[in-house]
Amino acid sequence: MTERRLLSLPSRRTPDVADTGAVTPGGGVLVFHNGSPHTGGLLEPVVSIATARGIRVVTYARPSYGRSTPRPGRTVADAAGDVEAVVDALRIERFLAFGASGGGPHALACAALLPDRVSGAATFASPAPDAAGIDWLGGMQAPGALTAAREGRDARARYAETDAFDPLVFVPADWAALEGTWGAVGRDAGAAAANGPDGLIDDDVAFATPWGFELGAIRCPVILAQGSDDRMIPSQHGEWLARHVPGAELWLRDGAGHVSIMDALPEALDRLLALEGTG
């Protein structure tokens, strides 16, 4: 059974944490970073896939999501400090860091900044930094939110006042995934709207500004899963990341989109568990 609680940190911030608890002694831990937006809850398919392998799953709501306290001006790198505080409170030493969509950069931050804690990382449809060598907005079906985020938080907040979801960001494979295995993704994103747009605004601004860490510092095994047909985060983002994360494996899945790429999660977990066992 998943436990949901607020953790009190020395900084007086309170992250909203969800945790399946120990599953199998020595089975390992997966810290899962949800996409943007999210409620801070665990997604049922993630729990099922992990617990079938004896893996404990932990997640938390990034600042201004769920019941987590705000953190004005947060960067992508700040997630590593939050996660370190969470795993310390839960007495977890080492873990795998996975991130879906907007959770991907935060999983990579943990891999770079917590090298003694993260044994492997995987991202699914993760954006790359707004950096040299990538047409960052190129190929996006709906780039308005990130275009505004480039101009700063005030501009992104103004955009949120009239922002509307464009259903064309999802390809048929995504809609099929949302109607089947990965329906929890859509339900969680929809439920997140009840808490307002602040978490999503802060995520987007963090993506559009310097992330606060070097991808080249990552030393653990990394899998970058990306759909060839993704209209929200086009495949060039995964390709750019693969050129900048040392030793990363790029899994470019033909025909997959932004949500349907999550079907690669069981394989990615098995791959990183195998690599962990040979390390």
Legacy VTK file of the C-alpha trace (Angstrom):
# vtk DataFile Version 3.0
C-alpha trace
ASCII
DATASET POLYDATA
POINTS 279 float
0.000 0.000 0.000
1.327 3.431 -0.940
1.969 5.841 1.931
1.589 9.582 1.342
3.078 12.075 3.782
4.629 15.492 4.207
8.280 15.523 5.261
9.585 18.389 7.365
13.034 19.504 6.237
15.583 21.646 8.103
14.916 24.342 5.490
11.308 24.459 6.785
10.100 23.266 3.402
7.740 20.293 3.270
7.877 17.995 0.246
4.824 15.835 -0.415
6.157 12.263 -0.651
4.586 8.993 -1.807
6.268 5.678 -1.008
5.330 2.038 -1.552
7.574 0.994 1.335
9.932 -1.964 1.329
8.920 -4.694 -1.111
11.722 -7.245 -1.135
14.748 -7.049 1.206
17.655 -5.877 -0.914
15.369 -5.382 -3.902
16.397 -1.801 -4.484
14.642 1.542 -4.781
13.311 3.537 -7.718
12.844 7.285 -7.294
10.373 8.288 -9.984
10.098 11.887 -11.205
6.651 12.562 -12.613
5.994 14.720 -15.652
4.661 18.254 -15.866
2.091 18.760 -14.395
1.583 16.150 -11.662
0.009 15.713 -8.240
2.936 14.017 -6.517
1.244 10.649 -6.433
2.640 7.384 -7.745
1.360 6.141 -11.091
-0.137 2.669 -10.802
1.671 1.177 -13.829
5.015 2.334 -12.415
4.213 0.698 -9.085
3.119 -2.561 -10.724
6.183 -2.764 -12.962
8.564 -2.057 -10.093
6.964 -4.195 -7.407
6.891 -7.162 -9.788
10.679 -6.898 -9.629
10.827 -6.414 -5.856
11.558 -2.699 -6.196
10.374 -0.045 -3.752
9.053 3.126 -5.440
9.324 6.646 -4.061
8.201 9.900 -5.620
7.580 13.439 -4.434
5.715 16.484 -5.653
8.111 19.121 -6.903
7.629 22.530 -5.251
4.148 24.018 -5.816
2.750 20.652 -6.919
0.540 18.598 -4.622
1.047 19.737 -1.043
4.732 20.606 -1.476
5.694 24.088 -0.415
6.772 26.552 -3.134
10.391 27.243 -3.954
10.537 30.508 -5.919
13.213 30.600 -8.602
13.995 26.887 -8.379
16.324 25.340 -10.920
16.410 21.824 -12.301
19.478 21.191 -10.127
17.523 21.987 -6.972
15.672 18.680 -7.377
18.816 16.821 -6.358
18.843 18.502 -2.953
15.161 17.754 -2.469
15.619 14.108 -3.388
18.659 13.776 -1.147
16.618 15.104 1.771
13.765 12.712 0.969
15.925 9.591 0.707
17.853 10.579 3.823
14.563 10.845 5.741
13.509 7.432 4.402
16.945 5.931 5.191
17.593 5.009 1.583
21.221 4.872 0.495
21.197 4.108 -3.248
18.495 4.249 -5.861
17.640 4.376 -9.539
16.380 7.731 -10.837
13.673 7.633 -13.528
11.914 10.630 -15.054
9.008 10.962 -17.474
8.722 14.048 -19.691
9.255 17.045 -17.379
10.597 14.656 -14.751
13.482 13.663 -17.020
15.724 16.685 -16.406
15.251 16.259 -12.652
16.278 12.604 -12.809
19.404 13.652 -14.722
20.137 16.288 -12.057
20.144 13.545 -9.428
22.464 11.415 -11.557
24.906 14.303 -11.955
24.799 15.751 -8.451
24.301 12.628 -6.313
26.876 10.277 -7.856
27.271 8.223 -4.689
23.533 7.656 -4.398
22.276 7.114 -7.971
23.186 3.754 -9.495
21.447 4.361 -12.822
18.998 6.699 -14.526
16.424 6.618 -17.277
14.347 9.290 -18.960
11.258 8.990 -21.146
10.529 11.842 -23.591
12.739 14.242 -21.643
13.397 17.777 -22.853
17.002 18.810 -23.404
18.404 22.116 -22.138
17.847 25.274 -24.190
21.450 25.234 -25.343
23.715 25.484 -28.349
23.314 22.805 -30.977
19.571 22.298 -30.692
16.571 24.047 -32.234
14.882 23.832 -28.865
11.326 24.619 -29.979
11.660 23.054 -33.416
9.046 20.445 -34.265
6.881 21.065 -31.195
3.155 21.004 -31.911
2.458 23.503 -29.116
5.578 25.511 -28.201
3.735 28.470 -26.646
4.388 27.630 -22.999
8.133 27.168 -23.433
8.336 30.204 -25.717
6.855 32.265 -22.901
9.098 30.582 -20.322
12.131 31.837 -22.233
10.976 35.364 -21.378
10.788 34.665 -17.644
8.283 33.690 -15.005
5.990 36.680 -15.422
5.586 35.987 -19.129
4.970 32.288 -18.482
2.370 33.134 -15.821
0.549 35.442 -18.246
0.548 32.689 -20.839
-1.033 30.308 -18.311
-4.077 32.564 -18.081
-5.182 31.592 -21.596
-3.278 28.357 -22.192
-5.354 25.510 -23.629
-4.361 21.914 -24.303
-3.795 21.060 -27.965
-4.890 17.434 -28.543
-2.668 17.244 -31.628
0.409 16.975 -29.386
-0.523 13.308 -28.974
-0.238 10.813 -31.815
-2.615 7.811 -32.121
-0.208 5.615 -30.140
-0.407 8.108 -27.268
-4.192 8.135 -27.221
-4.175 4.344 -27.195
-1.748 4.380 -24.251
-3.940 6.864 -22.372
-6.980 4.671 -22.941
-5.071 1.615 -21.742
-1.966 0.989 -19.653
-0.973 4.612 -19.135
-4.351 6.154 -18.391
-2.993 7.121 -14.973
-0.734 9.689 -16.671
-3.678 11.617 -18.080
-5.724 11.342 -14.905
-2.861 12.593 -12.752
-2.124 15.540 -15.053
-5.817 16.454 -15.056
-6.035 16.260 -11.273
-2.986 18.523 -10.948
-5.004 21.419 -12.382
-6.926 21.668 -9.110
-3.808 23.078 -7.417
-3.310 25.810 -9.995
-0.539 26.406 -12.551
2.382 27.430 -10.318
4.202 24.086 -10.373
3.973 23.835 -14.156
5.049 27.448 -14.608
8.110 26.905 -12.410
8.982 23.674 -14.240
8.868 25.386 -17.636
10.962 28.340 -16.483
13.514 25.939 -15.004
13.730 24.073 -18.323
14.217 27.314 -20.268
17.001 28.657 -18.031
20.392 27.115 -17.140
19.808 23.818 -15.380
22.549 24.329 -12.799
24.617 21.206 -13.407
26.776 19.642 -16.093
25.433 16.666 -17.991
29.046 15.659 -18.563
29.376 14.990 -14.830
27.061 11.975 -15.045
28.932 8.702 -14.585
26.203 6.142 -13.923
24.469 4.168 -16.705
21.750 6.229 -18.403
18.956 5.261 -20.798
17.244 7.967 -22.854
13.968 6.606 -24.257
12.397 8.771 -26.932
9.565 8.316 -29.417
10.292 9.031 -33.065
6.822 10.611 -33.470
6.746 12.691 -30.270
5.090 16.049 -31.018
5.487 17.477 -27.524
9.219 16.826 -27.026
10.562 15.938 -30.486
13.173 13.233 -30.922
15.975 15.750 -31.448
15.897 16.371 -27.684
16.809 12.774 -26.957
19.459 12.839 -29.663
21.014 16.005 -28.188
21.042 14.503 -24.699
22.673 11.337 -26.015
25.542 13.431 -27.384
26.098 15.141 -24.036
25.481 12.463 -21.380
28.584 10.245 -21.230
27.878 6.665 -22.254
24.102 7.146 -22.465
22.041 4.665 -24.466
19.491 6.331 -26.760
16.418 4.184 -27.312
14.622 5.830 -30.239
11.373 3.893 -30.638
9.809 4.052 -34.077
6.162 5.144 -34.041
6.090 6.012 -30.335
4.909 9.379 -29.086
5.065 11.309 -25.856
3.029 8.953 -23.665
3.400 5.658 -25.513
7.191 5.774 -25.014
6.409 4.806 -21.408
5.968 1.253 -22.683
9.778 1.109 -22.602
9.829 1.414 -18.804
9.936 -2.320 -17.951
12.777 -2.917 -20.379
14.699 0.103 -19.099
14.303 -1.040 -15.502
15.521 -4.536 -16.370
18.477 -3.141 -18.286
19.618 -0.890 -15.453
19.129 -3.638 -12.874
21.331 -5.894 -14.981
24.005 -3.202 -15.302
23.818 -2.550 -11.570
24.415 -6.220 -10.941
27.610 -6.179 -13.016
28.955 -2.953 -11.523
LINES 1 280
279 0 1 2 3 4 5 6 7 8 9 10 11 12 13 14 15 16 17 18 19 20 21 22 23 24 25 26 27 28 29 30 31 32 33 34 35 36 37 38 39 40 41 42 43 44 45 46 47 48 49 50 51 52 53 54 55 56 57 58 59 60 61 62 63 64 65 66 67 68 69 70 71 72 73 74 75 76 77 78 79 80 81 82 83 84 85 86 87 88 89 90 91 92 93 94 95 96 97 98 99 100 101 102 103 104 105 106 107 108 109 110 111 112 113 114 115 116 117 118 119 120 121 122 123 124 125 126 127 128 129 130 131 132 133 134 135 136 137 138 139 140 141 142 143 144 145 146 147 148 149 150 151 152 153 154 155 156 157 158 159 160 161 162 163 164 165 166 167 168 169 170 171 172 173 174 175 176 177 178 179 180 181 182 183 184 185 186 187 188 189 190 191 192 193 194 195 196 197 198 199 200 201 202 203 204 205 206 207 208 209 210 211 212 213 214 215 216 217 218 219 220 221 222 223 224 225 226 227 228 229 230 231 232 233 234 235 236 237 238 239 240 241 242 243 244 245 246 247 248 249 250 251 252 253 254 255 256 257 258 259 260 261 262 263 264 265 266 267 268 269 270 271 272 273 274 275 276 277 278
